[in-house]
Amino acid sequence: MAKMKAAMAAVLVMEKEGVTQAFGVPGAAINPLYAQLRERQSIAHVLARHVEGASHMAEGYTRAKAGNIGVCIGTSGPAGTDMITGLYSAQADSIPILCITGQAPRARLHKEDFQAVDIASIAKPVTKWSTTVLEPAQVPRAFQQAFHLMRSGRPGPVLIDLPFDVMMAEIEFDIDTYEPLPVYKPAASRKQVEKALTMLMAADRPLIVAGGGIINADASDLLVEFAELTGVPVIPTLMGWGSIPDDHALMAGMCGLQTSHRYGNANMLASDFVLGIGNRWANRHTGSPEVYCKGRKFIHVDIEPTQIGRVFAPDYGIVSDARAALALFVEVAREWKSSGRLRDWSGWVAECQGRKGSLEYLRKTNFDSVPMKPQRVYQCMNNAFGRDVTYVSTIGLSQIAGAQFLHVYHPRHWINCGQAGPLGWTVPAALGVRAADPDRKLVALSGDYDFQFMIEELAVGAQFKLPYIHIVVNNSYLGLIRQSQRGFTMDYCVQLGFENINANPEDVTAQGYGVDHVKVVEGLGCKAIRVHKQEEIAPAVRQAEAWMAQFRVPVVIEIILERVTNIAMGTEIDNVVEFEELAGGKADVPTAVSMLD
């Protein structure tokens, strides 16, 4: 046993639990913890410019690699409340992050002390566990419990609030004999998997819906093996995108109201059976259950018991970690294949592939107009970045169109805030991904509004040498909200453009677009390029890669878009409106434009 400050015990436990990186903002109430971090020098620290940014950096760090747990640290009250959005985002997408907040001394908690707030109560609905530690001797065990909870069952975030005097108090603690608690993951039984496969064998047109739980469980290899063994096509959700390569013969497209492929929706509507693994039937994927479920049976496999039946009642449910379930599915499928018990669905697979390759089900991208249409931007991105790129994005028409037109070939190569979708998430999340992996090809995608929300975090990338390419598609609009306001016959308070008195008079196509992102980015210590035409994109990417290698800073490529482009979306998976011409030369409905163009 050794005598130490409780804050030192917290740092030592984090070391034993595998933490090597943290993101945060020091301040008076959390300085006792920072003092111990400084003494140990074992956990690298990135200084954010906003505490919400630190929480999203922690998210990006976790999402980048299996086994990672991002840590974000802040001072008292306002830092904790700033991190709530990051906690909500992490909770919604089953992402484990640890938020640590400094708190007023215990004796002042009821005295409305400066920046003292009951952050544990505020954070409770968006965490797996949220606690203010009131006894110094409980600090190491609180951290031990935090890592146990974050990793067990459905992963998720935890907040630990530490009063100043608790951190400063001396305790007895033996770190040498410390061991992490065993992680609990529910696992399917053989009897359950055999029943599920028996149901699958009765289907004529089955599909697998692959959710983000497969990515979280690092089970994409098993998913592909199971699909190939059985010959069942796969529909990945937005959070499961990359679990099977986009060009795999069994990748049947994404389904949904917005972030979907036409052929994905068509394949779903043609199916008669769905095996969902590690997914939560999110409404942007399903639309109404009445349309989504009609004419097909469902099996739902999920790590969280209360998730089964939450949106609709499946015909059969299995509570299991995705990797544990898929390992057993593969084992039983191998046995059944060798004994001739598996069906041949090659005709159904050919039908799905036929839709995937048909111009009738593909959206047009080869537009030549200037200012550019976003569809052409994504075509150019596919050509410029290749198969090994990792994309980071969050919300808006930029993300929706990105999901419709970009391609992802590996797990954890589409890093996306799925349910919460907070504007501003993309910059700090990309920095967190870069901190987790210094070598991967990394590209962020934002609309101009998302980009402006937390643009100050680019200075973090400059200071800590965290280079990546950030594509900003600028239409000077809150594009998704403008499009949704069509239903209210208005275009109200969604315009971002204005005549910038400092605009370059020679840059005619950027006039009236408001914020000069190039100047702001350069002022934050990064590099930027403005692009107007499709033929300028590939050279801009080459220039960005050269600058990253030379300066080790983020590089922004701003692409000026036409002001109004309506992106395909709808109210049901059988009612997605195509606003633009399709690849085959026709649209489902006449090309639509804003009523205020």
C-alpha positions as CSV (number, residue, x, y, z in Angstrom):
1,M,0.0,0.0,0.0
2,A,1.2,3.5,-0.7
3,K,0.0,6.9,0.5
4,M,-1.0,9.3,-2.3
5,K,-3.5,12.0,-3.2
6,A,-6.8,10.6,-4.4
7,A,-6.2,12.5,-7.7
8,M,-3.0,10.4,-8.2
9,A,-5.0,7.2,-7.6
10,A,-7.4,8.3,-10.4
11,V,-4.5,8.8,-12.8
12,L,-2.9,5.5,-11.9
13,V,-6.1,3.6,-12.4
14,M,-6.6,5.2,-15.8
15,E,-3.0,4.1,-16.7
16,K,-3.9,0.5,-15.7
17,E,-7.1,0.6,-17.7
18,G,-5.1,1.5,-20.9
19,V,-5.6,5.3,-21.1
20,T,-2.8,7.1,-23.0
21,Q,-4.6,10.2,-24.3
22,A,-6.9,12.8,-22.9
23,F,-8.6,16.0,-24.2
24,G,-9.6,18.9,-22.0
25,V,-9.4,22.3,-20.5
26,P,-7.6,22.9,-17.2
27,G,-9.0,25.2,-14.6
28,A,-9.0,26.0,-10.9
29,A,-11.4,23.2,-9.8
30,I,-9.7,20.4,-11.7
31,N,-6.1,21.5,-11.2
32,P,-5.5,18.8,-8.6
33,L,-6.0,16.2,-11.3
34,Y,-3.9,18.1,-13.8
35,A,-1.1,18.3,-11.2
36,Q,-0.9,14.5,-11.1
37,L,-1.1,14.2,-14.9
38,R,1.8,16.5,-15.1
39,E,3.8,14.5,-12.5
40,R,3.2,11.2,-14.2
41,Q,3.6,12.3,-17.8
42,S,2.0,9.0,-18.9
43,I,-1.2,10.3,-20.5
44,A,-0.8,12.7,-23.4
45,H,-3.1,15.8,-23.3
46,V,-4.6,17.9,-26.0
47,L,-5.8,21.3,-25.0
48,A,-9.2,22.0,-26.6
49,R,-10.5,25.5,-27.2
50,H,-14.0,24.6,-26.0
51,V,-15.0,21.9,-23.6
52,E,-17.7,20.6,-25.9
53,G,-15.0,20.2,-28.4
54,A,-13.0,18.1,-25.9
55,S,-15.9,15.8,-25.5
56,H,-16.3,15.3,-29.3
57,M,-12.5,14.8,-29.6
58,A,-12.9,12.0,-27.0
59,E,-15.7,10.5,-29.1
60,G,-13.6,10.6,-32.3
61,Y,-10.7,8.9,-30.4
62,T,-13.0,6.1,-29.2
63,R,-14.7,5.6,-32.6
64,A,-11.3,5.4,-34.4
65,K,-10.1,2.1,-33.0
66,A,-11.5,-0.9,-31.3
67,G,-10.7,-0.9,-27.6
68,N,-10.2,2.9,-27.3
69,I,-11.8,4.9,-24.6
70,G,-11.6,8.7,-25.0
71,V,-11.2,10.8,-21.9
72,C,-12.2,14.4,-21.6
73,I,-11.5,16.6,-18.7
74,G,-13.0,20.0,-17.6
75,T,-13.2,22.3,-14.6
76,S,-16.4,22.8,-12.7
77,G,-19.9,23.8,-13.7
78,P,-19.7,25.2,-17.2
79,A,-17.2,22.6,-18.4
80,G,-19.6,19.8,-17.3
81,T,-22.6,21.4,-18.9
82,D,-20.6,22.1,-22.1
83,M,-19.8,18.3,-22.2
84,I,-23.4,17.2,-22.0
85,T,-23.8,17.3,-25.8
86,G,-20.8,15.0,-26.2
87,L,-22.2,12.7,-23.5
88,Y,-25.6,12.6,-25.3
89,S,-23.9,11.9,-28.6
90,A,-21.8,9.1,-27.1
91,Q,-24.8,7.6,-25.3
92,A,-27.0,7.6,-28.4
93,D,-24.3,5.8,-30.5
94,S,-23.1,3.4,-27.8
95,I,-19.7,5.1,-27.6
96,P,-17.7,4.8,-24.3
97,I,-16.1,8.0,-23.2
98,L,-15.1,9.1,-19.7
99,C,-15.8,12.7,-18.7
100,I,-14.1,14.0,-15.6
101,T,-15.1,17.3,-14.0
102,G,-13.7,19.3,-11.2
103,Q,-16.2,20.4,-8.5
104,A,-16.3,22.8,-5.6
105,P,-15.2,21.5,-2.2
106,R,-17.8,19.3,-0.4
107,A,-18.6,21.9,2.2
108,R,-19.7,24.4,-0.4
109,L,-21.8,22.2,-2.6
110,H,-25.0,23.5,-1.0
111,K,-23.9,27.1,-0.9
112,E,-24.2,28.1,-4.5
113,D,-20.5,28.3,-4.8
114,F,-18.8,29.9,-7.9
115,Q,-19.3,27.5,-10.9
116,A,-20.6,24.8,-8.7
117,V,-23.5,22.8,-10.2
118,D,-25.0,19.3,-9.6
119,I,-23.5,18.0,-12.8
120,A,-24.0,14.4,-11.8
121,S,-27.8,14.9,-11.9
122,I,-27.7,16.9,-15.1
123,A,-25.7,14.2,-16.8
124,K,-27.6,11.2,-15.5
125,P,-30.0,10.9,-18.5
126,V,-27.2,10.8,-21.0
127,T,-24.7,8.5,-19.3
128,K,-24.5,4.9,-18.1
129,W,-23.4,6.2,-14.7
130,S,-22.9,9.7,-13.4
131,T,-21.5,10.3,-9.9
132,T,-20.0,12.9,-7.6
133,V,-17.4,11.1,-5.5
134,L,-17.8,12.4,-1.9
135,E,-15.2,10.1,-0.1
136,P,-11.6,10.3,-1.2
137,A,-11.1,6.6,-0.6
138,Q,-13.8,5.8,-3.1
139,V,-12.0,7.6,-6.0
140,P,-10.0,4.6,-7.3
141,R,-13.0,2.3,-7.1
142,A,-15.2,4.9,-8.8
143,F,-12.8,4.9,-11.8
144,Q,-12.6,1.1,-11.7
145,Q,-16.4,0.9,-11.9
146,A,-16.5,3.5,-14.6
147,F,-14.3,1.4,-17.0
148,H,-16.2,-1.7,-16.1
149,L,-19.5,-0.1,-17.0
150,M,-18.3,1.6,-20.1
151,R,-17.1,-1.7,-21.5
152,S,-19.8,-4.0,-20.3
153,G,-23.1,-4.6,-22.1
154,R,-24.1,-1.8,-24.4
155,P,-21.1,0.5,-24.3
156,G,-21.6,4.1,-23.3
157,P,-20.2,7.1,-21.4
158,V,-19.6,7.8,-17.8
159,L,-19.2,11.1,-15.9
160,I,-17.1,11.3,-12.7
161,D,-17.3,14.6,-10.7
162,L,-14.5,15.2,-8.3
163,P,-14.8,17.8,-5.5
164,F,-11.5,19.8,-5.0
165,D,-10.9,18.6,-1.5
166,V,-11.6,15.0,-2.4
167,M,-8.9,15.1,-5.1
168,M,-6.4,16.7,-2.7
169,A,-7.0,14.3,0.2
170,E,-4.4,11.6,0.9
171,I,-5.5,7.9,0.8
172,E,-3.9,4.5,1.0
173,F,-4.0,2.6,-2.4
174,D,-2.1,-0.3,-3.9
175,I,-1.9,0.2,-7.7
176,D,0.5,-2.7,-8.1
177,T,-2.2,-5.3,-7.4
178,Y,-5.0,-3.4,-9.2
179,E,-6.8,-5.4,-12.0
180,P,-9.6,-4.2,-14.2
181,L,-12.9,-5.8,-13.5
182,P,-14.1,-8.5,-15.9
183,V,-16.2,-7.2,-18.7
184,Y,-19.7,-8.5,-19.1
185,K,-21.0,-9.2,-22.6
186,P,-24.2,-11.2,-23.1
187,A,-23.8,-14.1,-25.6
188,A,-26.2,-16.0,-27.8
189,S,-26.7,-19.7,-27.1
190,R,-26.4,-22.4,-29.8
191,K,-30.1,-23.2,-29.4
192,Q,-31.0,-19.6,-30.1
193,V,-28.7,-19.4,-33.2
194,E,-30.1,-22.7,-34.5
195,K,-33.6,-21.4,-34.2
196,A,-32.7,-18.2,-36.0
197,L,-31.1,-20.1,-38.8
198,T,-34.1,-22.4,-39.1
199,M,-36.3,-19.3,-39.5
200,L,-33.8,-17.9,-42.0
201,M,-34.0,-21.1,-44.1
202,A,-37.7,-20.6,-44.5
203,A,-37.3,-17.3,-46.2
204,D,-37.2,-16.8,-50.0
205,R,-35.6,-13.3,-50.0
206,P,-33.7,-12.7,-46.8
207,L,-31.5,-9.8,-45.8
208,I,-29.1,-9.0,-43.0
209,V,-29.3,-5.5,-41.5
210,A,-25.8,-4.8,-40.1
211,G,-25.8,-2.1,-37.4
212,G,-23.2,-0.1,-35.5
213,G,-23.0,-2.8,-32.8
214,I,-21.0,-4.9,-35.3
215,I,-18.5,-2.0,-35.7
216,N,-18.3,-1.5,-31.9
217,A,-17.8,-5.3,-31.4
218,D,-15.1,-5.4,-34.0
219,A,-17.1,-8.1,-35.7
220,S,-17.1,-7.0,-39.4
221,D,-14.9,-9.9,-40.4
222,L,-17.4,-12.4,-39.0
223,L,-20.3,-10.5,-40.6
224,V,-18.8,-10.9,-44.1
225,E,-17.9,-14.5,-43.4
226,F,-21.5,-15.3,-42.3
227,A,-22.9,-13.5,-45.3
228,E,-20.6,-15.4,-47.7
229,L,-21.3,-18.7,-46.1
230,T,-25.1,-18.3,-46.4
231,G,-25.2,-16.1,-49.5
232,V,-27.5,-13.6,-47.8
233,P,-27.2,-9.9,-48.9
234,V,-26.4,-7.2,-46.4
235,I,-28.0,-3.8,-45.8
236,P,-25.7,-1.8,-43.5
237,T,-27.2,1.0,-41.4
238,L,-25.5,4.4,-41.4
239,M,-23.6,3.4,-38.2
240,G,-22.8,0.0,-39.7
241,W,-21.5,1.4,-43.0
242,G,-18.1,-0.2,-43.7
243,S,-18.9,-3.4,-42.0
244,I,-19.1,-4.9,-45.5
245,P,-17.2,-3.2,-48.4
246,D,-19.4,-1.1,-50.7
247,D,-18.2,-3.1,-53.7
248,H,-18.8,-6.5,-52.2
249,A,-21.3,-8.7,-54.2
250,L,-23.5,-9.1,-51.1
251,M,-23.6,-5.4,-50.2
252,A,-27.2,-4.6,-51.1
253,G,-27.2,-0.9,-50.3
254,M,-28.3,1.3,-47.4
255,C,-32.0,1.7,-46.6
256,G,-33.7,4.8,-45.2
257,L,-35.4,8.1,-45.6
258,Q,-32.3,10.2,-46.2
259,T,-28.9,8.4,-46.0
260,S,-29.9,5.6,-48.3
261,H,-29.4,4.2,-51.8
262,R,-32.4,3.8,-54.2
263,Y,-31.4,0.2,-54.7
264,G,-31.0,-0.3,-51.0
265,N,-34.6,0.7,-50.4
266,A,-35.8,-1.3,-53.3
267,N,-34.0,-4.4,-52.1
268,M,-35.5,-3.9,-48.6
269,L,-39.0,-3.6,-50.0
270,A,-38.5,-6.8,-52.1
271,S,-37.3,-8.8,-49.1
272,D,-39.4,-11.2,-47.0
273,F,-37.1,-11.7,-44.0
274,V,-34.6,-9.5,-42.1
275,L,-32.0,-10.6,-39.6
276,G,-30.9,-7.4,-37.7
277,I,-27.7,-7.6,-35.8
278,G,-26.4,-4.8,-33.6
279,N,-28.9,-2.2,-34.9
280,R,-31.6,-0.2,-33.2
281,W,-34.2,0.3,-36.0
282,A,-33.5,4.1,-36.1
283,N,-36.3,6.1,-37.7
284,R,-34.1,7.5,-40.4
285,H,-33.4,3.9,-41.4
286,T,-36.9,2.5,-41.1
287,G,-39.5,5.3,-41.5
288,S,-42.8,4.0,-40.1
289,P,-42.8,0.4,-38.9
290,E,-46.1,-0.1,-40.8
291,V,-44.3,0.4,-44.1
292,Y,-40.9,-1.1,-43.1
293,C,-42.3,-4.3,-41.5
294,K,-45.1,-5.1,-44.0
295,G,-44.6,-8.4,-45.7
296,R,-41.5,-9.5,-43.9
297,K,-40.4,-11.4,-40.7
298,F,-37.8,-10.0,-38.4
299,I,-35.1,-11.4,-36.0
300,H,-33.4,-8.8,-33.8
301,V,-30.0,-9.5,-32.2
302,D,-28.8,-6.8,-29.8
303,I,-26.6,-6.5,-26.8
304,E,-29.1,-4.4,-24.9
305,P,-32.2,-6.4,-23.7
306,T,-34.5,-3.3,-23.6
307,Q,-33.7,-2.5,-27.2
308,I,-35.5,-5.6,-28.5
309,G,-39.1,-4.6,-29.0
310,R,-38.5,-0.9,-28.4
311,V,-39.4,0.2,-32.0
312,F,-41.4,-2.8,-33.1
313,A,-41.8,-6.4,-31.9
314,P,-39.6,-8.8,-33.9
315,D,-40.7,-12.3,-34.6
316,Y,-37.7,-13.5,-32.6
317,G,-35.2,-11.7,-30.4
318,I,-31.7,-12.6,-29.1
319,V,-29.8,-10.7,-26.5
320,S,-26.1,-10.9,-27.4
321,D,-23.0,-9.0,-28.2
322,A,-22.7,-8.9,-32.0
323,R,-19.3,-10.6,-32.1
324,A,-20.4,-13.4,-29.8
325,A,-23.6,-13.9,-31.9
326,L,-21.8,-13.8,-35.2
327,A,-19.1,-16.2,-34.1
328,L,-21.8,-18.8,-33.3
329,F,-23.8,-18.0,-36.5
330,V,-20.6,-18.7,-38.5
331,E,-19.9,-21.9,-36.6
332,V,-23.4,-23.3,-37.1
333,A,-23.6,-22.1,-40.7
334,R,-20.4,-23.9,-41.5
335,E,-21.8,-27.1,-40.1
336,W,-25.1,-26.7,-42.0
337,K,-23.3,-25.9,-45.2
338,S,-21.2,-29.0,-45.0
339,S,-24.3,-31.1,-44.4
340,G,-26.3,-29.5,-47.2
341,R,-28.8,-27.8,-44.9
342,L,-28.3,-24.2,-46.3
343,R,-30.5,-22.9,-49.1
344,D,-29.3,-21.5,-52.3
345,W,-30.3,-17.8,-52.6
346,S,-28.2,-17.0,-55.7
347,G,-31.2,-15.9,-57.7
348,W,-32.2,-13.4,-54.9
349,V,-28.6,-12.2,-54.8
350,A,-28.6,-11.7,-58.5
351,E,-31.8,-9.7,-58.2
352,C,-30.3,-7.4,-55.6
353,Q,-27.1,-7.0,-57.6
354,G,-29.1,-6.2,-60.7
355,R,-30.8,-3.2,-58.9
356,K,-27.4,-2.1,-57.6
357,G,-26.0,-1.9,-61.1
358,S,-29.0,-0.5,-62.9
359,L,-29.1,3.1,-64.0
360,E,-32.7,3.1,-62.9
361,Y,-31.5,2.9,-59.3
362,L,-28.5,5.1,-59.5
363,R,-28.5,8.9,-58.9
364,K,-26.7,11.2,-61.4
365,T,-23.4,12.7,-60.3
366,N,-21.9,13.9,-63.5
367,F,-23.2,17.5,-63.5
368,D,-20.9,20.2,-65.0
369,S,-22.6,23.3,-63.7
370,V,-20.7,26.1,-61.9
371,P,-21.3,26.9,-59.1
372,M,-21.0,23.1,-58.5
373,K,-23.8,20.7,-57.6
374,P,-22.9,18.6,-54.5
375,Q,-23.4,15.4,-56.4
376,R,-20.4,16.2,-58.6
377,V,-18.3,17.0,-55.5
378,Y,-18.8,13.5,-54.1
379,Q,-18.0,12.0,-57.4
380,C,-14.7,13.9,-57.4
381,M,-14.1,12.9,-53.8
382,N,-14.5,9.2,-54.6
383,N,-12.0,9.6,-57.4
384,A,-9.5,11.7,-55.4
385,F,-9.4,9.7,-52.1
386,G,-9.7,6.1,-53.2
387,R,-10.6,3.0,-51.1
388,D,-8.6,3.6,-47.9
389,V,-9.9,6.9,-46.8
390,T,-11.7,7.5,-43.5
391,Y,-14.5,10.0,-43.6
392,V,-15.8,12.0,-40.6
393,S,-19.1,13.8,-40.7
394,T,-22.1,14.6,-38.6
395,I,-25.3,16.2,-40.0
396,G,-26.9,18.3,-42.7
397,L,-27.4,18.0,-46.4
398,S,-23.6,17.5,-46.7
399,Q,-23.7,14.3,-44.6
400,I,-26.9,13.0,-46.2
401,A,-25.6,13.5,-49.7
402,G,-22.2,12.1,-48.6
403,A,-23.9,8.9,-47.5
404,Q,-25.8,8.7,-50.8
405,F,-22.7,9.2,-53.0
406,L,-19.5,8.4,-51.2
407,H,-18.1,4.9,-50.8
408,V,-16.8,3.1,-47.7
409,Y,-14.8,-0.1,-47.8
410,H,-13.6,-0.8,-44.3
411,P,-15.0,-0.7,-40.7
412,R,-14.4,2.5,-38.8
413,H,-13.8,4.3,-42.1
414,W,-17.1,6.1,-41.8
415,I,-17.1,7.9,-38.4
416,N,-20.4,9.6,-38.0
417,C,-22.5,11.0,-35.2
418,G,-25.6,9.0,-35.8
419,Q,-28.5,9.9,-33.5
420,A,-27.6,13.2,-31.9
421,G,-26.2,15.0,-35.0
422,P,-24.8,18.1,-33.2
423,L,-23.6,20.9,-35.5
424,G,-19.9,21.5,-34.9
425,W,-19.1,17.9,-34.1
426,T,-17.0,17.2,-37.2
427,V,-13.8,19.3,-36.6
428,P,-13.2,18.1,-33.0
429,A,-14.2,14.5,-33.8
430,A,-11.7,14.5,-36.7
431,L,-9.0,15.8,-34.4
432,G,-9.8,12.9,-32.0
433,V,-9.5,10.4,-34.8
434,R,-6.2,11.8,-35.9
435,A,-4.9,11.7,-32.3
436,A,-5.9,8.0,-32.2
437,D,-4.3,7.2,-35.5
438,P,-1.5,9.4,-36.9
439,D,-1.2,7.6,-40.2
440,R,-4.6,6.9,-41.8
441,K,-5.9,9.0,-44.7
442,L,-8.4,11.2,-43.0
443,V,-11.0,13.5,-44.6
444,A,-13.8,15.4,-42.8
445,L,-16.9,16.6,-44.5
446,S,-19.0,19.6,-43.4
447,G,-21.5,22.1,-44.7
448,D,-20.6,25.7,-43.9
449,Y,-22.8,25.9,-40.9
450,D,-21.5,22.8,-39.2
451,F,-18.0,24.1,-40.0
452,Q,-18.6,27.5,-38.4
453,F,-20.0,26.0,-35.1
454,M,-16.7,24.8,-33.7
455,I,-14.2,26.3,-36.2
456,E,-12.0,27.4,-33.3
457,E,-10.9,23.8,-32.7
458,L,-8.8,24.0,-35.9
459,A,-6.3,25.9,-33.8
460,V,-5.9,22.7,-31.7
461,G,-4.9,20.8,-34.9
462,A,-2.3,23.5,-35.7
463,Q,-0.9,23.6,-32.2
464,F,-0.7,19.8,-31.7
465,K,0.2,18.9,-35.3
466,L,-3.0,16.9,-36.1
467,P,-3.2,17.1,-39.9
468,Y,-6.2,16.1,-41.9
469,I,-8.2,17.3,-44.9
470,H,-11.5,19.1,-44.3
471,I,-13.9,19.4,-47.2
472,V,-16.4,22.2,-46.6
473,V,-19.2,22.3,-49.1
474,N,-20.5,25.9,-49.0
475,N,-23.9,26.9,-50.2
476,S,-24.3,29.6,-47.6
477,Y,-27.5,28.1,-46.3
478,L,-28.8,25.9,-43.5
479,G,-29.5,23.6,-46.4
480,L,-31.3,20.7,-44.6
481,I,-33.6,23.1,-42.7
482,R,-34.2,25.1,-45.9
483,Q,-35.3,21.9,-47.6
484,S,-37.5,20.9,-44.7
485,Q,-39.1,24.4,-44.7
486,R,-40.6,23.6,-48.1
487,G,-43.4,21.9,-46.3
488,F,-44.2,25.2,-44.6
489,T,-43.9,27.1,-47.9
490,M,-41.1,29.3,-46.4
491,D,-37.4,30.0,-46.5
492,Y,-37.0,31.7,-43.2
493,C,-33.9,32.5,-41.1
494,V,-31.8,29.9,-42.9
495,Q,-29.7,32.1,-45.1
496,L,-26.1,32.5,-44.1
497,G,-25.0,34.7,-47.0
498,F,-24.2,38.4,-46.8
499,E,-21.9,40.9,-48.5
500,N,-18.6,40.6,-46.6
501,I,-17.0,44.0,-46.7
502,N,-13.6,42.3,-46.8
503,A,-14.4,39.9,-49.7
504,N,-11.9,39.7,-52.6
505,P,-13.6,41.6,-55.4
506,E,-11.9,39.3,-57.9
507,D,-13.5,36.2,-56.4
508,V,-16.9,36.8,-58.0
509,T,-18.3,33.4,-57.4
510,A,-17.8,33.6,-53.6
511,Q,-19.3,37.1,-53.3
512,G,-22.5,37.1,-51.2
513,Y,-21.5,33.9,-49.4
514,G,-20.7,35.7,-46.2
515,V,-17.9,34.3,-44.0
516,D,-14.5,34.1,-45.7
517,H,-13.5,30.7,-44.4
518,V,-10.1,30.8,-46.0
519,K,-9.1,33.9,-44.0
520,V,-10.5,32.4,-40.8
521,V,-8.8,29.1,-41.3
522,E,-5.4,30.8,-42.0
523,G,-5.9,33.0,-38.9
524,L,-6.2,29.8,-36.8
525,G,-2.8,28.6,-38.1
526,C,-4.1,26.2,-40.7
527,K,-4.1,26.2,-44.6
528,A,-7.1,26.6,-46.9
529,I,-8.0,26.5,-50.6
530,R,-11.2,27.7,-52.2
531,V,-12.5,25.7,-55.2
532,H,-15.1,26.6,-57.8
533,K,-15.0,23.9,-60.5
534,Q,-14.8,20.2,-60.5
535,E,-11.4,20.2,-62.4
536,E,-9.9,22.2,-59.5
537,I,-10.7,19.5,-56.8
538,A,-8.0,16.9,-57.6
539,P,-5.2,19.6,-57.8
540,A,-6.5,21.0,-54.5
541,V,-6.3,17.6,-52.9
542,R,-2.8,17.2,-54.1
543,Q,-1.9,20.6,-52.7
544,A,-3.6,19.8,-49.4
545,E,-1.6,16.6,-49.1
546,A,1.7,18.4,-49.7
547,W,0.8,21.1,-47.1
548,M,-0.1,18.4,-44.5
549,A,3.2,16.7,-45.1
550,Q,5.1,20.0,-44.9
551,F,3.3,21.8,-42.0
552,R,1.5,19.0,-40.2
553,V,-1.7,21.1,-39.8
554,P,-5.3,20.6,-41.0
555,V,-6.0,21.8,-44.5
556,V,-9.5,23.0,-45.5
557,I,-10.8,22.7,-49.1
558,E,-13.8,25.0,-49.4
559,I,-16.0,24.2,-52.4
560,I,-18.5,26.8,-53.5
561,L,-21.8,25.1,-54.3
562,E,-24.9,26.4,-56.0
563,R,-27.1,28.0,-53.4
564,V,-30.1,25.6,-53.7
565,T,-29.9,21.9,-54.3
566,N,-32.6,19.6,-52.9
567,I,-31.2,16.2,-51.9
568,A,-33.3,13.0,-52.3
569,M,-35.3,12.1,-49.2
570,G,-38.8,11.3,-48.2
571,T,-41.3,10.2,-45.5
572,E,-41.2,6.5,-46.1
573,I,-38.7,4.0,-47.7
574,D,-41.3,3.6,-50.5
575,N,-41.8,7.4,-50.8
576,V,-38.3,8.9,-51.3
577,V,-38.5,12.0,-53.6
578,E,-35.8,12.3,-56.3
579,F,-35.4,16.0,-56.9
580,E,-32.6,15.6,-59.5
581,E,-32.2,13.7,-62.7
582,L,-31.2,10.1,-62.2
583,A,-28.3,8.4,-63.9
584,G,-30.6,6.8,-66.3
585,G,-31.8,10.2,-67.5
586,K,-35.2,10.5,-65.7
587,A,-36.5,11.4,-62.3
588,D,-39.4,9.9,-60.3
589,V,-40.9,13.4,-60.1
590,P,-40.2,16.6,-62.0
591,T,-37.0,18.3,-60.8
592,A,-38.0,20.4,-57.8
593,V,-36.5,23.8,-56.8
594,S,-37.0,26.1,-53.9
595,M,-40.1,28.2,-54.2
596,L,-38.0,31.2,-53.4
597,D,-35.2,30.7,-56.0
